[in-house]
Amino acid sequence: MKRTAQIITLLTITVLMLAGVAGADVVILVDFGKTETENIFGLTGWNTVIKDTYTYYSDLGPGGTTIGAGNNSAYNHQGVKGTARTFKENENIVVAWYNNSDADITFTPKISFNDPDRPASGTSGTWQNMSAVTVSARKTAQSTFTFDAAAAGTFSLVNVNVNYANSKILVCDKIELKGGE
């Protein structure tokens, strides 16, 4: 009986350790709060939010950032910057979006690793499409960007643009880094 209890304890510890390793595969780059003071960062050295003048913090849904003035899809960006980091092939940037409307919305967000402001204004940089995403009414869904050999490199920022005309409807909840398989 004592031996069985030891085996069960050992198996439990092993399962918990494996769960911890699997969970370590996801790093929060920024979880935007309902206010600036509620932002959460998960990568050492990455703790500076960048966002557009017309991008506001919001308490809609889980909280995050949204177009708060006007509805121009280009007048939006939000992201995080920090110490230069090498992003490897097959790593993923995953962005969670909340839909604060009564209808499903499909859109294709954009992402940049070298442009600290809006697409097509200010500092020029490269913007790439993320995966298209359909966010159900009053729900959250994710768009993804996977680094291929051409996109991989060393960068000090991750910046996303909703690329969908709206005002206080689509909320950027968080940006995560997921390791490659």
Beta strands, then each sheet from edge to edge (+ up, - down):
strand 1: 26-31
strand 2: 46-51
strand 3: 55-58
strand 4: 64-67
strand 5: 78-87
strand 6: 92-99
strand 7: 105-107
strand 8: 110-112
strand 9: 127-129
strand 10: 133-135
strand 11: 140-146
strand 12: 153-161
strand 13: 170-178
sheet 1: 1+ 13- 6+ 11-
sheet 2: 2+ 5- 12+ 8- 9+
sheet 3: 3+ 4-
sheet 4: 7+ 10-
end
